[in-house]
Amino acid sequence: MPRAVVIGLGTISKVHLAAIDALPEVELVGAATHDYHKLLDEVRPDVAHVCTPHDTHADIVADCLDRGVNVLLEKPVADTVEAAERVIAAAARAPGLKVGVCLQNRYNAAVQAARKVITPGAAKRTPDATAKAPNLSATATLLWHRDSGYYASAPWRGQKKRAGGGVLINQAIHTLDLLEWLLGDVTGVSGHVGHYGEVDAIDVEDTANARLTHAGGGTSVLFATTTNAVDSPVTIEIVTGDATLLIRDGLTITHRDGRVEHVAERRAGPGSKSYWGASHELLIADFYRTLHDPGPFWIDPAEGTKSLRLIDQLYRR
Ligand SMILES: NC(=O)c1ccc[n+]([C@@H]2O[C@H](COP(=O)([O-])OP(=O)(O)OC[C@H]3O[C@@H](n4cnc5c(N)ncnc54)[C@H](O)[C@@H]3O)[C@@H](O)[C@H]2O)c1
């Protein structure tokens, strides 16, 4: 029976604790909000769930791997690409251990179904996106509301030096990851970031737009903001040669011949928020199911860093 600990007991830890609770084969043996070294040394768990601020990720993952502990790491892999590369290197030095990155939206029913339409025969566990047809394009919007209370409850979220950025690295990273996973490897990025909202006590962007080109010639555009009045569902509309696919909660496929198909999304579980998607528990269950399989978890630090590299390019523009 794998023995698990949770490091970081803030907002997202509730989803991890509920997911562990739902897995009878996993035993929760401890949690830490600060002195995780003591926890690791005393409890000697098999798996650590890392649910801490972005700037702590690289050190905590390395400390876990050094002690022979597998890691389930919240996104982003780290606050910077340089720190993420340290995570990739630490994982490479510990090939017998698994590091999984929580990009759980890849498990959403709508996303899985869309990928099967776009890449017929594509199994879930195919990290590398293949070159797709040039007539593939997508538009994505993330229109969410994060007010001063959100930042006051965890000030690191509004600090560039701790979070690494704002809406791109903290919220839209999932959507960028999906655009690349669905449309193919990104070969070019352009865009802008800005601070347009009323929350002054932050030095990170609250709004961003981006245009991506994908291997094979496809293109996608993204608009993301946390200055919207409400949390709207993330929308991704994909146009292929044969159909238009609208991901918004579920998936609606409108075929060129007029047929319309719907795929319903799963409901979010305990402790979760609907706009995070309902798939944390699926990813966490998959991580434990494959814990003793040979090879890395399919969303490993290298795979999880792809979206962070796009974000880094947008920040440097
Ligand atoms: N996958 C998702 O959809 C999703 C959603 C929300 C948050 N997240 C991610 O989860 C992580 C945590 O976000 P949050 O909103 O829960 O943050 P939070 O501020 O609510 O909680 C962070 C927790 O980490 C603890 N902590 C800080 N430094 C620590 C350290 N060195 N050692 C041990 N514990 C430490 C804090 O005491 C706090 O309990 C972030 O990486 C965030 O991006 C992911």
The ligand as an ORCA input file, in Angstrom:
! r2SCAN-3c Opt
* xyz 0 1
  N      -3.976     22.161    -10.845
  C      -4.811     23.154    -10.532
  O      -5.857     23.334    -11.145
  C      -4.451     24.075     -9.417
  C      -5.415     24.897     -8.808
  C      -5.006     25.728     -7.752
  C      -3.682     25.750     -7.338
  N      -2.768     24.968     -7.979
  C      -1.335     24.996     -7.614
  O      -1.179     24.469     -6.306
  C      -0.065     25.099     -5.664
  C      -0.532     25.710     -4.346
  O      -1.538     26.663     -4.624
  P      -2.612     27.051     -3.484
  O      -3.563     27.970     -4.142
  O      -3.112     25.841     -2.798
  O      -1.664     27.870     -2.492
  P      -1.974     28.309     -0.981
  O      -1.217     29.534     -0.720
  O      -3.441     28.276     -0.737
  O      -1.317     27.107     -0.160
  C       0.078     26.890     -0.133
  C       0.428     26.064      1.103
  O       1.826     25.768      1.052
  C       2.382     25.980      2.350
  N       3.817     26.218      2.186
  C       4.424     27.339      1.713
  N       5.761     27.157      1.670
  C       5.990     25.888      2.109
  C       7.145     25.109      2.293
  N       8.366     25.576      1.999
  N       7.013     23.850      2.758
  C       5.795     23.332      3.033
  N       4.641     24.025      2.881
  C       4.751     25.296      2.422
  C       1.598     27.156      2.921
  O       1.689     27.188      4.322
  C       0.182     26.779      2.431
  O      -0.401     25.831      3.320
  C       0.462     26.120     -6.666
  O       1.501     25.533     -7.403
  C      -0.731     26.393     -7.555
  O      -0.411     26.861     -8.848
  C      -3.129     24.119     -8.976
*
